[in-house]
Amino acid sequence: MSIEDNTRPIEPEIVTDFAGRMSYGSYLALDELLGAQHPLSVP
């Protein structure tokens, strides 16, 4: 650990790359979120 720049190494158990596991849209559950919208007006 370095006191000068206030950082420490990342532990090996920490997952930092989710590219093969999920997209940002799936993380946010965009399909569910956008499907829950109920517009008050008709376009």
MIZAPA-763659 format. One record per residue: residue in one letter; x, y, z of N, C-alpha, C in turn. Coordinates in nm, 2 decimals, always signed. Each point is the difference from the previous one (the first is absolute). Layout:
BEGIN
 residu    n_x    n_y    n_z   ca_x   ca_y   ca_z    c_x    c_y    c_z
      A      X      Y      Z      X      Y      Z      X      Y      Z
...
This chain:
BEGIN
 residu    n_x    n_y    n_z   ca_x   ca_y   ca_z    c_x    c_y    c_z
      M  +0.09  -0.12  +0.00  -0.09  +0.12  +0.00  +0.09  +0.12  +0.00
      S  -0.04  +0.10  -0.08  +0.08  +0.12  -0.01  -0.08  +0.11  +0.07
      I  +0.06  +0.06  +0.10  -0.07  +0.11  +0.07  +0.00  +0.13  -0.08
      E  +0.10  +0.02  -0.08  +0.02  +0.12  -0.08  -0.12  +0.02  -0.10
      D  -0.04  -0.10  -0.07  -0.11  +0.01  -0.10  -0.13  -0.06  +0.05
      N  -0.01  -0.05  +0.13  -0.12  -0.05  +0.06  -0.06  -0.11  -0.08
      T  +0.08  -0.09  -0.05  -0.06  -0.12  -0.08  +0.05  -0.13  +0.06
      R  -0.06  -0.11  -0.03  +0.05  -0.13  +0.04  -0.04  -0.09  -0.12
      P  +0.07  -0.11  -0.01  -0.02  -0.10  -0.10  -0.14  -0.06  +0.01
      I  -0.06  -0.04  -0.11  -0.13  -0.06  +0.00  +0.02  -0.15  +0.04
      E  -0.09  -0.05  +0.09  +0.01  -0.14  +0.04  -0.04  -0.09  -0.12
      P  +0.06  -0.11  -0.01  -0.02  -0.09  -0.11  -0.15  -0.05  -0.02
      E  -0.07  +0.00  +0.11  -0.14  -0.04  +0.00  -0.10  +0.10  -0.07
      I  +0.05  +0.12  -0.01  -0.08  +0.11  -0.06  -0.02  -0.01  -0.15
      V  -0.12  -0.01  -0.05  -0.02  -0.01  -0.14  -0.01  +0.14  -0.06
      T  +0.09  +0.03  -0.10  +0.00  +0.13  -0.06  -0.04  +0.00  -0.15
      D  -0.01  -0.11  -0.06  -0.04  -0.01  -0.14  -0.13  -0.08  -0.02
      F  -0.11  +0.07  -0.03  -0.13  -0.07  -0.01  -0.04  -0.01  -0.15
      A  +0.10  +0.02  -0.09  -0.04  +0.00  -0.15  -0.06  -0.13  -0.04
      G  +0.05  -0.11  +0.05  -0.05  -0.13  -0.04  -0.12  -0.04  +0.08
      R  -0.04  +0.07  +0.10  -0.11  -0.04  +0.09  -0.13  +0.08  -0.02
      M  +0.01  +0.13  -0.02  -0.12  +0.08  -0.02  +0.04  +0.13  -0.07
      S  -0.10  +0.06  -0.06  +0.01  +0.13  -0.06  -0.05  +0.10  +0.10
      Y  +0.03  +0.13  -0.02  -0.04  +0.10  +0.09  -0.15  +0.01  +0.00
      G  -0.06  -0.02  -0.12  -0.15  +0.00  -0.01  -0.06  -0.11  +0.08
      S  +0.05  -0.12  +0.00  -0.05  -0.10  +0.08  +0.02  +0.02  +0.14
      Y  +0.11  +0.06  +0.04  +0.03  +0.04  +0.14  -0.11  +0.09  +0.05
      L  -0.04  +0.10  -0.08  -0.10  +0.09  +0.04  -0.15  -0.05  -0.02
      A  -0.01  -0.12  -0.06  -0.13  -0.06  -0.03  -0.08  +0.09  -0.08
      L  +0.06  +0.05  -0.11  -0.07  +0.10  -0.09  -0.13  -0.05  -0.06
      D  -0.01  -0.13  -0.04  -0.12  -0.05  -0.06  -0.12  +0.01  +0.10
      E  +0.03  -0.04  +0.13  -0.10  +0.01  +0.10  -0.04  +0.14  +0.04
      L  +0.10  +0.09  +0.00  -0.01  +0.14  +0.04  -0.09  +0.07  -0.11
      L  +0.04  -0.02  -0.13  -0.07  +0.07  -0.10  -0.14  -0.06  -0.03
      G  -0.02  -0.13  +0.03  -0.13  -0.06  -0.01  -0.10  +0.05  +0.11
      A  +0.05  +0.05  +0.11  -0.08  +0.04  +0.11  -0.06  +0.14  -0.02
      Q  +0.04  +0.07  -0.11  -0.05  +0.13  -0.02  -0.14  +0.00  -0.05
      H  -0.08  +0.10  +0.06  -0.14  +0.02  -0.04  -0.02  +0.14  -0.04
      P  +0.02  +0.03  -0.13  -0.02  +0.14  -0.04  -0.14  +0.06  +0.03
      L  +0.00  +0.13  +0.04  -0.13  +0.06  +0.02  -0.06  +0.06  -0.12
      S  +0.08  +0.02  -0.10  -0.05  +0.06  -0.13  +0.02  -0.10  -0.11
      V  -0.07  +0.03  -0.11  +0.01  -0.08  -0.12  +0.08  +0.08  -0.10
      P  +0.11  -0.06  -0.05  +0.09  +0.07  -0.09  -0.07  +0.04  -0.13
